[in-house]
Amino acid sequence: MLTKLALRNVFRNRRRSAITLLVIVFGAVGLILFGGYKAITFHSLRESTIRNRLGHLQIYKQGFEHAEAKKPLEFGLDDVAPLRRAIESDKRVRMTTAQITLMGLISNGDKSETFLATGVEPKEDRAMNAQRLVAGTDLPEGESDAVILGRGLAASMHAKPGDYLTLMSTTTSGSLNAIDVRVAGIFMSGVKEYDDRAIKMPLAGAQQLLQTTKVERLLVLLNETDDTAAVRADLTTLFARKHWALEMKDWSQLASFYHQVVLLYNGIFGFIGMVVFGIVIFSVANTIVMSIFERTREIGTMMAIGTTRSSVWRLFLLEGLFIGLLGGVAGLLAGAGASSIINHIHLMLPPPPGYTQGYPLRVMLQPGILVTAFLIAVITATLSSILPALKASRMKIVDALGHI
């Protein structure tokens, strides 16, 4: 009986209920859109960080992390072929690729600049889709003296595809070495500071410049990021069984920028949630209070014919609950519709700090986000009706009946 009466009372003053529902709907839509934007941002940033630069796992020679090497590749890996075969036998592993990082000077004969180079395996690097070419071609296979330059460094050196430059660096024995290289292409990563110093070169060319056969690290890329912890545990067991002196890091340990973004967005999302929480509470509380004020004589009549105070309290509490349920359902539908529209109109956002390219605005609908928005709508609407309901249940029958 109370349930039917509460539901009828919600629709008694349709205009006021509609305004309250709109507040709840807008709050739920705001949470869904920002939560979905946060989710797609986290997912895209995670996957681009993993597949473009870090890999899911990185394997080094034991001691690499804490040692202060006096010479390049002092803690490099000597023979990675058996290691790669063992790792790639796991069906969860997509591929492995060896890399070297080195620094030095690049010269065009008239001008020199410092560079930060990464020696990569051309085929595997293309599979990682690690950069976007803006001129020329990617690193060719079988040509150790080809390089691709970051856009900023190419502009600084006045270099274009087909030009020859000289790279100078310190070898693993501590002496200086130089090689002439051909500019195969120019790329951009989106991070200006990196593009101003970046070079990609074949692993063989990097080893030639450093006069070594070692590699610095082995990157492991998986088919699914969710398998990272399991694969790491299995590899740790494998290394111990084969007595390989290796150490390993996963992408999460290396992706400091990713974790900074996560903390920032979670803080913003929490603040928006609190704002929505407050708005909904005051809006629903105002609706219930106005309803009580208009129905004071009705409340007095109900108590005069034997309705208990607890029943009156539950009646108004149910009204708040129904408003929350209706607003939550409408908010989910509106949020899903708004997300679909945003994903189809291809809005572009400006470049974030440190980047030179914008990116499309997209929203990822996840069950957790939808459930959170719905629960916030229902819980806040219900909580906000508690005090007004208590006020209604504590009225004196005589005063309520005599209310004008």
C-alpha positions as CSV (number, residue, x, y, z in Angstrom):
1,M,0.0,0.0,0.0
2,L,2.7,2.5,1.0
3,T,4.6,1.6,-2.2
4,K,1.7,2.5,-4.5
5,L,0.9,5.6,-2.5
6,A,4.6,6.8,-2.7
7,L,4.7,6.2,-6.4
8,R,1.5,8.1,-7.0
9,N,2.7,11.0,-4.9
10,V,5.9,11.3,-7.0
11,F,3.7,12.0,-10.1
12,R,1.2,14.2,-8.2
13,N,3.2,17.4,-8.8
14,R,4.7,16.5,-12.1
15,R,6.4,19.8,-12.8
16,R,8.4,19.7,-9.5
17,S,9.2,16.0,-9.9
18,A,10.4,16.6,-13.5
19,I,12.7,19.4,-12.4
20,T,14.2,17.1,-9.7
21,L,14.6,14.3,-12.2
22,L,16.3,16.5,-14.6
23,V,18.9,17.5,-12.0
24,I,19.5,13.8,-11.2
25,V,19.7,12.9,-14.9
26,F,22.2,15.7,-15.7
27,G,24.3,14.6,-12.7
28,A,24.3,11.0,-13.9
29,V,25.1,12.0,-17.5
30,G,28.0,14.1,-16.3
31,L,29.4,11.2,-14.3
32,I,28.9,8.7,-17.2
33,L,30.5,11.0,-19.8
34,F,33.5,11.9,-17.6
35,G,33.9,8.4,-16.3
36,G,33.8,7.0,-19.9
37,Y,36.3,9.7,-21.1
38,K,38.5,8.7,-18.2
39,A,38.3,5.0,-19.0
40,I,39.1,5.5,-22.7
41,T,42.0,7.8,-21.8
42,F,43.5,5.3,-19.4
43,H,43.1,2.4,-21.9
44,S,44.5,4.4,-24.9
45,L,47.4,5.8,-22.9
46,R,48.2,2.4,-21.4
47,E,48.2,0.6,-24.7
48,S,50.1,3.3,-26.6
49,T,52.7,3.4,-23.8
50,I,53.1,-0.4,-23.9
51,R,53.0,-1.0,-27.6
52,N,54.9,2.1,-28.8
53,R,57.7,2.3,-26.3
54,L,57.9,0.0,-23.3
55,G,56.5,-3.4,-24.1
56,H,54.6,-5.3,-21.5
57,L,57.9,-6.6,-19.9
58,Q,61.5,-5.6,-20.2
59,I,64.3,-8.0,-19.4
60,Y,67.8,-6.9,-18.4
61,K,71.0,-8.5,-17.1
62,Q,71.0,-8.9,-13.4
63,G,72.3,-5.7,-11.7
64,F,71.3,-3.4,-14.5
65,E,68.7,-1.4,-12.4
66,H,70.9,-0.5,-9.5
67,A,74.4,-0.5,-11.0
68,E,76.0,2.7,-12.2
69,A,77.6,1.5,-15.4
70,K,80.9,3.3,-16.2
71,K,80.8,2.3,-19.9
72,P,77.9,1.7,-22.4
73,L,76.3,-1.8,-22.2
74,E,78.5,-2.8,-19.2
75,F,75.4,-4.6,-18.0
76,G,74.2,-5.6,-21.5
77,L,72.8,-9.0,-22.5
78,D,75.3,-11.1,-24.5
79,D,73.3,-13.8,-26.3
80,V,69.6,-13.3,-26.4
81,A,68.7,-16.0,-29.0
82,P,68.0,-18.8,-26.4
83,L,66.2,-16.4,-24.2
84,R,64.0,-15.2,-27.0
85,R,63.1,-18.8,-28.1
86,A,62.1,-19.7,-24.6
87,I,59.9,-16.7,-24.2
88,E,58.3,-16.8,-27.6
89,S,57.3,-20.4,-27.0
90,D,54.5,-19.1,-24.8
91,K,51.3,-18.6,-26.8
92,R,50.5,-15.5,-24.8
93,V,53.6,-13.7,-26.1
94,R,53.1,-11.8,-29.4
95,M,56.8,-11.1,-30.0
96,T,60.1,-10.1,-28.5
97,T,62.4,-7.3,-29.6
98,A,65.9,-6.3,-28.6
99,Q,66.9,-2.6,-28.1
100,I,69.8,-0.4,-27.2
101,T,69.8,3.2,-26.1
102,L,72.8,5.5,-26.6
103,M,73.7,9.2,-26.6
104,G,76.2,11.2,-28.6
105,L,76.7,14.0,-31.1
106,I,75.2,14.2,-34.6
107,S,76.8,16.5,-37.2
108,N,76.0,17.7,-40.7
109,G,79.5,19.1,-41.2
110,D,78.5,22.6,-40.2
111,K,76.6,22.1,-37.0
112,S,76.5,19.5,-34.2
113,E,73.7,18.6,-31.8
114,T,73.3,16.0,-29.0
115,F,71.1,13.0,-29.8
116,L,69.3,10.2,-27.9
117,A,69.2,7.2,-30.2
118,T,67.3,3.9,-29.9
119,G,68.7,0.9,-31.7
120,V,65.8,-1.3,-32.8
121,E,65.1,-4.3,-35.0
122,P,63.3,-2.7,-38.0
123,K,60.7,-5.4,-38.6
124,E,59.7,-5.6,-35.0
125,D,59.7,-1.8,-34.6
126,R,57.3,-1.4,-37.5
127,A,55.0,-4.0,-35.9
128,M,55.0,-1.9,-32.7
129,N,53.9,1.1,-34.7
130,A,56.1,3.2,-32.5
131,Q,56.1,6.5,-34.4
132,R,54.4,8.3,-37.2
133,L,56.4,9.1,-40.3
134,V,56.1,12.6,-41.7
135,A,58.6,12.3,-44.5
136,G,60.6,9.5,-46.2
137,T,60.4,5.8,-45.3
138,D,60.7,3.7,-42.2
139,L,63.9,1.9,-41.2
140,P,64.8,-0.6,-44.0
141,E,65.9,-4.1,-43.2
142,G,69.5,-5.1,-44.1
143,E,70.8,-1.5,-44.1
144,S,72.6,-0.8,-40.9
145,D,73.6,2.8,-41.8
146,A,70.0,4.1,-42.2
147,V,68.3,6.2,-39.5
148,I,65.1,8.1,-39.0
149,L,65.2,11.4,-37.2
150,G,62.7,13.1,-34.9
151,R,61.1,16.0,-36.6
152,G,62.6,18.6,-34.3
153,L,66.1,17.2,-34.7
154,A,65.8,17.0,-38.5
155,A,64.7,20.7,-38.6
156,S,67.6,21.7,-36.3
157,M,70.1,19.8,-38.6
158,H,68.4,21.0,-41.8
159,A,68.2,17.3,-42.8
160,K,65.8,15.7,-45.2
161,P,65.5,12.1,-46.5
162,G,68.5,11.1,-48.5
163,D,71.0,13.3,-46.7
164,Y,74.0,11.9,-44.9
165,L,75.0,12.8,-41.3
166,T,77.7,11.7,-38.9
167,L,77.0,10.1,-35.5
168,M,79.6,10.1,-32.8
169,S,79.5,8.2,-29.5
170,T,81.5,6.4,-26.9
171,T,82.1,2.7,-27.5
172,T,81.8,0.0,-24.8
173,S,85.6,0.2,-24.4
174,G,85.5,3.9,-23.6
175,S,86.9,5.2,-26.9
176,L,85.2,7.5,-29.4
177,N,83.7,6.1,-32.6
178,A,81.8,7.7,-35.5
179,I,79.8,6.4,-38.4
180,D,78.1,8.1,-41.4
181,V,74.4,7.4,-41.7
182,R,71.7,8.0,-44.3
183,V,68.5,9.8,-43.3
184,A,65.8,7.4,-44.4
185,G,62.9,9.3,-42.9
186,I,61.6,11.8,-40.4
187,F,59.1,10.9,-37.7
188,M,57.2,12.4,-34.8
189,S,56.1,10.9,-31.6
190,G,53.9,13.7,-30.4
191,V,56.3,14.7,-27.6
192,K,58.3,17.8,-28.7
193,E,61.1,17.4,-26.3
194,Y,61.7,13.8,-27.4
195,D,61.4,14.7,-31.1
196,D,64.0,17.4,-30.7
197,R,66.7,14.8,-29.9
198,A,65.4,11.4,-31.1
199,I,67.0,9.0,-33.5
200,K,65.9,5.5,-34.5
201,M,68.5,3.3,-36.0
202,P,68.9,-0.4,-36.8
203,L,70.2,-2.5,-33.9
204,A,73.1,-3.6,-36.1
205,G,74.1,0.1,-36.7
206,A,73.9,0.9,-33.0
207,Q,76.1,-2.1,-32.2
208,Q,78.6,-1.0,-34.9
209,L,78.8,2.4,-33.4
210,L,79.3,1.0,-29.9
211,Q,81.5,-1.8,-31.2
212,T,79.7,-4.5,-29.4
213,T,77.4,-7.5,-30.0
214,K,75.4,-7.0,-26.8
215,V,71.9,-5.5,-26.4
216,E,70.7,-3.4,-23.5
217,R,67.2,-5.0,-23.0
218,L,64.7,-7.4,-24.4
219,L,61.1,-6.2,-24.7
220,V,58.3,-8.7,-24.5
221,L,55.0,-7.8,-26.1
222,L,51.9,-9.9,-25.2
223,N,48.6,-10.4,-27.0
224,E,46.6,-9.2,-24.0
225,T,47.8,-6.7,-21.4
226,D,45.8,-8.5,-18.7
227,D,48.2,-11.5,-19.0
228,T,51.2,-9.4,-17.8
229,A,51.3,-10.5,-14.2
230,A,50.8,-14.2,-15.1
231,V,53.5,-14.2,-17.8
232,R,55.9,-12.4,-15.5
233,A,55.4,-15.0,-12.8
234,D,56.0,-17.8,-15.3
235,L,59.1,-16.1,-16.7
236,T,60.5,-15.6,-13.2
237,T,60.1,-19.3,-12.6
238,L,61.8,-20.1,-16.0
239,F,64.8,-17.9,-15.2
240,A,65.3,-19.5,-11.9
241,R,65.0,-23.0,-13.3
242,K,67.5,-22.3,-16.1
243,H,69.8,-20.3,-13.7
244,W,69.7,-17.2,-15.9
245,A,71.0,-14.1,-14.1
246,L,68.3,-11.8,-15.3
247,E,65.9,-9.1,-13.9
248,M,62.6,-7.9,-15.2
249,K,60.2,-5.0,-15.0
250,D,56.7,-4.8,-16.2
251,W,55.1,-1.8,-18.0
252,S,53.5,-0.5,-14.8
253,Q,56.9,0.0,-13.1
254,L,58.2,1.9,-16.1
255,A,55.1,4.1,-17.0
256,S,55.4,6.9,-14.5
257,F,53.6,9.4,-16.7
258,Y,50.7,6.9,-17.0
259,H,50.3,6.7,-13.3
260,Q,50.5,10.5,-12.9
261,V,47.6,10.9,-15.4
262,V,45.6,8.2,-13.5
263,L,46.0,10.0,-10.2
264,L,45.0,13.4,-11.8
265,Y,41.9,12.0,-13.5
266,N,40.8,10.1,-10.4
267,G,41.1,13.2,-8.3
268,I,39.0,15.2,-10.8
269,F,36.4,12.4,-11.1
270,G,36.1,12.2,-7.3
271,F,35.6,16.0,-7.1
272,I,32.9,15.9,-9.8
273,G,31.2,13.0,-7.9
274,M,31.1,15.0,-4.7
275,V,29.6,18.0,-6.5
276,V,26.9,15.9,-8.1
277,F,26.3,14.2,-4.8
278,G,25.7,17.6,-3.2
279,I,23.5,19.0,-6.0
280,V,21.2,15.9,-6.0
281,I,20.9,15.9,-2.2
282,F,19.8,19.5,-2.0
283,S,17.5,19.2,-5.0
284,V,15.6,16.1,-3.8
285,A,15.5,17.4,-0.2
286,N,13.9,20.6,-1.5
287,T,11.3,18.6,-3.4
288,I,10.4,16.4,-0.4
289,V,10.2,19.5,1.9
290,M,7.9,21.3,-0.5
291,S,5.8,18.2,-0.8
292,I,5.5,18.0,3.0
293,F,4.6,21.6,3.3
294,E,1.8,21.3,0.8
295,R,0.5,18.0,2.3
296,T,0.6,19.0,6.0
297,R,-3.1,18.6,6.5
298,E,-3.0,15.3,4.5
299,I,-0.3,14.0,6.9
300,G,-2.4,15.0,9.9
301,T,-5.4,13.2,8.5
302,M,-3.4,10.1,7.8
303,M,-2.1,10.0,11.4
304,A,-5.6,10.8,12.8
305,I,-7.1,7.7,11.1
306,G,-4.4,5.5,12.6
307,T,-1.4,5.7,10.3
308,T,1.8,5.3,12.4
309,R,4.6,7.8,12.4
310,S,7.0,5.1,11.1
311,S,4.6,4.5,8.2
312,V,4.6,8.3,7.4
313,W,8.4,8.3,7.6
314,R,8.7,5.3,5.2
315,L,6.2,6.9,2.8
316,F,8.4,9.9,2.2
317,L,11.5,7.8,2.2
318,L,10.0,5.7,-0.5
319,E,9.2,8.8,-2.5
320,G,12.9,9.8,-2.4
321,L,13.9,6.3,-3.4
322,F,11.5,6.3,-6.4
323,I,12.7,9.6,-7.5
324,G,16.3,8.3,-7.4
325,L,15.4,5.1,-9.3
326,L,13.6,7.0,-12.0
327,G,16.4,9.6,-12.3
328,G,19.0,6.8,-12.3
329,V,17.4,4.9,-15.1
330,A,16.8,8.0,-17.1
331,G,20.4,9.1,-16.5
332,L,21.7,5.8,-17.7
333,L,19.7,6.0,-20.9
334,A,20.6,9.6,-21.5
335,G,24.3,9.0,-20.7
336,A,24.4,6.0,-23.1
337,G,22.8,8.1,-25.8
338,A,25.1,11.1,-25.3
339,S,28.1,8.8,-25.4
340,S,27.0,7.3,-28.7
341,I,26.5,10.7,-30.2
342,I,30.0,11.9,-29.0
343,N,31.7,8.8,-30.4
344,H,30.1,9.3,-33.8
345,I,30.6,13.1,-34.4
346,H,34.5,12.8,-34.2
347,L,35.2,15.8,-32.0
348,M,38.9,16.6,-31.8
349,L,40.5,17.8,-28.6
350,P,43.6,20.2,-28.5
351,P,47.0,18.7,-27.8
352,P,47.8,18.0,-24.1
353,P,50.8,19.7,-22.5
354,G,54.1,18.5,-24.1
355,Y,52.4,17.0,-27.2
356,T,52.0,18.5,-30.7
357,Q,49.0,16.5,-31.8
358,G,45.3,16.6,-30.8
359,Y,43.3,13.5,-30.3
360,P,39.6,12.5,-30.9
361,L,37.1,12.8,-28.0
362,R,35.7,9.4,-27.3
363,V,33.8,7.8,-24.4
364,M,34.1,4.2,-23.3
365,L,31.0,2.8,-21.6
366,Q,31.9,0.4,-18.9
367,P,29.6,-1.5,-16.5
368,G,31.4,-0.1,-13.5
369,I,30.8,3.5,-14.6
370,L,27.2,2.9,-15.3
371,V,26.6,1.1,-12.0
372,T,28.4,3.9,-10.1
373,A,26.3,6.6,-11.7
374,F,23.1,4.7,-11.0
375,L,24.0,4.0,-7.4
376,I,25.0,7.6,-6.7
377,A,21.6,8.8,-8.1
378,V,19.6,6.3,-6.0
379,I,21.6,6.6,-2.8
380,T,21.8,10.4,-2.8
381,A,18.1,10.7,-3.6
382,T,17.2,8.3,-0.8
383,L,19.6,9.9,1.8
384,S,18.3,13.4,1.0
385,S,14.7,12.3,1.9
386,I,15.6,11.0,5.4
387,L,15.5,14.4,7.3
388,P,12.3,15.7,5.5
389,A,10.7,12.3,6.2
390,L,11.6,12.5,9.9
391,K,10.2,16.0,10.0
392,A,6.9,14.8,8.5
393,S,6.6,11.9,10.9
394,R,7.1,14.1,14.0
395,M,4.3,16.5,13.3
396,K,1.6,16.9,15.9
397,I,-1.8,15.7,14.6
398,V,-3.6,18.8,15.9
399,D,-1.1,21.3,14.4
400,A,-1.1,19.4,11.1
401,L,-4.9,19.3,10.8
402,G,-5.1,23.0,11.6
403,H,-2.5,24.0,9.1
404,I,-3.6,26.4,6.4
